[in-house]
Amino acid sequence: MKKRLIFYLLVLSACQQNSASEDVNLVGKQDSLNTINSKSDSLPELDTLKGFQGHADLKDSLGSTYLDFGSFALILQARFEQQKNGDSIHLYEVPGRYLYQKKFRSEILDSDLSLKLFVSKLEKVSQLYPHAQNDPTGNYSHWLKSRQNWQEWSPYQYLDIDEKSFRLPQINAGSYEDPSARLFEKLALQDTLIEYAGEMGGTRAEFLYLNKPANYSIPKARIKIEVFHKGKWLHTYFLILHFSYGC
């Protein structure tokens, strides 16, 4: 009996020491996380997809994308598909790899050249289809032709990429939510709440456009790049950003 009691006391002591040791390690890890999150260039927890609740995957930031405009280049953190079309380059997000918070910088070899960047977003209001697309009672192709849509490019805003560790802002923030008060007034939108069952939790309409349930999205944005030679305007290029909202 005495041997059993001694064995029990030894086990209890070891468990208490392990517990204290684990607590110390946890505090150390938490301090390390706080230090990382306090840095201005740390990766964000939230990404462009509304409702994304995980930490940004480090793998989605590996490598870089070189956007060659001839007399200068823009370099973006992570690898994205690009297509050049005249004076414009189109850049595409894919599910799991988004432009938000990626490092962004310019590369200019000619010291006489300078750049000014401005961003505009395409705001879109679209009527929602009131049935599942495979519903035999609904004529989806016919509905598409008569679907009510509105879209418009927002006014340009200046992007100061000369800031240290510049990262792309969340340009498409607000997609699939209520549009701004400005658009509510301009388009005479009306509040509502209608749920349509379907894939990925279905679709929700939170306002009416021309008395029809609709949603608001920002499918793409464009960055206007003005090139100056010794302070005199030389040429304008465009970088078109295509946002991803799933497969």
N, C-alpha and C positions, 0 to 999 in steps of 0.2 A: 504493500500500500504506500509506503514511504517513497519507493522508487517511482511509482506512478505519479505521486504528487510532485516530485522533483522534476520529472519529465514534462508535466503539464506547465509548471512555472517557467521552464526553459522555453517551451513553445510560445507561451504568452509573451515573454520578454522579447523574443525574436520578432513576433508579429508587430509589437509596438514599435520596435526599431525600424522595421520595414515601412510601416505606415508613416513614421516621421520622416524617413528618407524620401519616400514618394512625395510627401508634402513639400519638401525642400526643392525637389526636382520640378514640381509643378510651378512653384513660385518663380524659379529660374526661367522656365519656358515662357511663363506669362510676361515676365519682364522683357524677355527677348522679343516677344510678339509686339509688346507696346512700343519698343524701340523701333521695330520695322515699320509699324503703322504710323509712327510719328514723322517719318520721312516724307517729304513732299513728292518724291518720285516712286513711292511704294505702289504696288498693284492694288486696284480697288477690289472690294468684296462684291459690289454690284456691277453688272454689265448692262449692255444695251437692252436685253430682253427684260421687260417688266416682270417682276416676280422671281427673277433669278436670285437664289438664296445661297449660293456656294462661294467659295474663294475662287478668284480667277486662276485658271489653269496656267502654270508657268510655261507649259509646252506651247501654248498658243501665242507666246511672245518671242519664241526663238527665231533667229534669222532676221532678215530685213527685206524690204521692197524698195528697189531703186527706180525712181520715176524720172526718166531722162527727157528733158525738154530741149536738149541741144545746148543752149548757152548757159544752162543751169540744170540742177537736178534737185528733187525733193526725196528725202530718205525717210522711210516709215518703218518703225519697229514691227516685226513679224512679217510673214510671207502672205501676200494677197495676190489674187489673179488680177492682171491688168491688161487693158486693150487700148492701143493708141489709135486715134481717129483725128487726123489733121492736127489742129492746135489743142486738142483735148486728149486727156488720158482718163479712161474709165477704170475705177477700182471697185472690186466686189468683195463684200463680206461673205462668209459661209457660216452655217450653223456651228457654233462653238468657237468661232474666231471673228472677233468684232473690232471695229476701229476705235471705239471709245477707250480713252486713256492710253493709247499707244503713243510712244515718243515720235516726234515729228520735227524734222529740221531741214534746212536748205543747204545746198552745196553750190557755191558760186566761185568759179575759178578766175573770172575777170573782176578785178577790184573796182572797175568803173561801173559795174552793174549793181543794181539794188532791186529788191522786190517789195511789193506790198500785196498782202493777201486779204481777201474778203470772202465771207461765206454766206450763202443763201440756201434755204431749205424748201423743198417742194411739199406744200401742205395739201392734203387730199381728204375730201369728204365723200364717202361712197355709200349708196343705199345697200342694205344687207339683204341677202336672199332669204326669204321667209321659210324655206324648206331645206331638208337635207338634199345635197346635189344628186343623190341616187334615188330620190323620191319619184316614182313613176307618175305621180299626179302633177308634178311640177315641170314646166318646160323651161329648163335652165338656159338653154341656148337662146330661146326667144326673149327670156327675161334680161339676159345680158345686153341685148341690143337696145332695150328701152330703159336700162338701168340709169338712175339719176346720179351724176357725178359732178363734183366741182373740184378744181385744183388751181393752185396759184403759187408762184415763187415768192417767198418772203423778201423784204428789203435786205440788201447786203449789210453785213456787220464786219467790222475790222477784226482780223486775227493777228495778234502780235506774236509771231513765231520767234522773235528775238529774245523772248523771255527764256531764262535758264530752265532746262529740262522741260520744254514745252510738250504738252500732251494734248491730243485732240479732245475737245469737249464732247459731251453727250448731245450731239446736234439733234438727234431724233427723240429726245426726251419728250414724253407726252403722247407718243403714238398709242393708239387704241385706248386713250382716255378722253376726257372732255377737251375740246379745243379751247383756245384762249377766249376771254370775254370779248375781245375784238372781233373774232370770227362769229361768235354767238350773235352779236349785234349785226354784223355785216350780212350774214346769211339767214338771219331771222330763225335761228335754231330754237327748238323747244325741248325742254327736259323730259326725259322718259326713262323707263327701266324695263327692257324686254329681253328675256333670255331665250335663245334658240339652242336646243340640244344638238350635240354633234361631237366630232372628234376633239380631243384635247380639252374637254370641258365645255365645248360648245362656244357660242358667240353671244356677246351682250351688246345691245344697243342702249346707249345712255342719252341719246338725243334724237330728235326728228329733224330731217332735212326735207323741205317741201312735203311735209306731212308723212314722210316715210322713215322707218327706222334706219339709222345710218351709223357709221363709225368714222373715226378720224385717224389718219396715219401720215407718216413722213417717209415715203419710200426711198427718197434719195436727196442728196444735197450737192451743191456745186461750189467749188472754191475758185474764185477768180484771182488769177495771178497777174499782176501788172508789173512789167519789167521796165526799169528806168536805166538809161545810160548817162552817167554824170548828171543825174537829177532830171533828165528829160525823158518823157514817156517814149518807149521803144516798141513794145508789143504786149498783147494780152493773151494769156493761155488759160485753160480751164482744167480743173481736176474734178471729175464727177464721181461722187461716192454713192454706191448702191448698197442699201442696208438689207440685212437678212432678218427675217422673222420666222424662221423654221425651214423645214425641208421643201 
